[in-house]
């Protein structure tokens, strides 16, 4: 991959350059409190977006898979049905996406474009998306108490699946091109050739930042094995289920959750539209069939489901990517403390305890 | 770049006629408005399913009871939820949406040369009807064909005209049973659960080189599986189709997952051996 160096002050120029090329550029901003959020860069706010800030809870997933998306409209005219798909093809650049979220979008790519069927709605959004990844280098701002990209092997510096990567080296920024589209930006004069010292500095900073991750889920891979082989006791799932409040928050903030429901709504006297809306396997109605029969009744069945989907080797192999990217959002929003790191820990504890031998 | 097909886009279908089956269950004969769509759809395999759209209400998955060897396309649907009730309200000439066919279907080619035993309970005959008709229309390709069909009462037997026809036909052994009768019923046949047919005098179920198709309510399914295993059937020689709440039918919405399998794309046809290994109850 080609890398270039630019002045710290020129980061804004990169965003401007993308805007000049016709992209709607979306970047993270700070709210009035601790909150941060992704928003479109405008003339008015262009100087306020930040490279280092807590990763927004609401993931950038919605720019490729909106929480509500119109699929088609149907008009009834003289007894005929006019069925028309609704496509949105906005040229967008996501500026300042963390490595975990880059992996999240990659997982969605694998899921929506890589299986038996391709999803045309996702494809149209994704094809027009330019991803600018920012490496997490500021332990105070970028790393929170919950994230664990080290264990999910997605960060702190993404190795792939971005168009352009920016890494803060202090006074300067290192830019890495991940695609031809990213490399094309290097034609601009603000990108200068780097030296061996820049590379060394990058390595040193990454080495240091790796030491600042707080949540260790070093049992992640072992948990994948236990879950895949059915080694997790029913009792453990029940304990996890008992703590789930069934709010669906974990799936809502997850950058790699893919489930949706479909609903029709009346938009005129003879016109309806069909929309898809994010859905959550934590919710009781997720598997309820017409007539009321629900094969997955208990809350722990549904918790089991979510972690099975995320951790079972079968699914990792099927998508060739894992449905957990280590962003830690589920842990941050869960009132019952059964986000991914806690579940991994509970599975670890239960497995270790069941390992004790009786002397007689 | 290859043009991606929109997997969520239904095509307009026209309802031709409706016939009553049993209480709350009707058969809907339909065809696509577009001739090419009809032709493409007709390549479905027994055991596959389709997504039916009642615009403004929603979409539901339903099995395909016709055999691809038959001329007409139809669904047999029980009115249970909002979408199925909306379908029941349609009149001939009304338009609705259909997309599909989806799912793996029964590998009927792979079963050639084998005996086929069909065991159906109640409306479980709907998905099995397709393979039964297919097998009978390709009679020389299969060994013995047996049909064991049961329902709660005589008035709840599905596809009665077909059942009578199969009872009379040569080259197929068809036996019916009901759990109970009402005083008003005229029923001279067997009374008892489907499994009780297996023990009737004169019944000989081939086990070697045989595929057993089982479809019906969960309780019936459990008991029939046990009976078949006791008879000596291998787990992989027993096949069934599963049903789940579904939104997309193409492996994206996530609703129909059972353990490791998506019922829509990995199924709905599974062998009992696979069902046992899904990692979640069916």
Interface residues (C-beta under 8 A of the other chain):
Chain A: X71 X72 X74 X76 X79 X80 X81 X83 X85 X111 X112 X115 X116 X117 X118 X119 X120 X121 X123 X230 X258 X259 X260 X261 X262 X263 X264 X266 X272 X274 X276 X279 X281 X286 X287 X288 X289 X290 X291 X295 X296 X301 X305 X308 X309 X312 X314 X315
Chain B: X4 X5 X6 X7 X8 X9 X10 X11 X12 X55 X56 X57 X58 X59 X60 X80 X81 X82 X83 X84 X93 X95 X96 X97 X243 X244 X245 X247 X248 X250 X251 X252 X253 X254 X255 X257 X258 X259 X260 X265 X279 X280 X281 X282
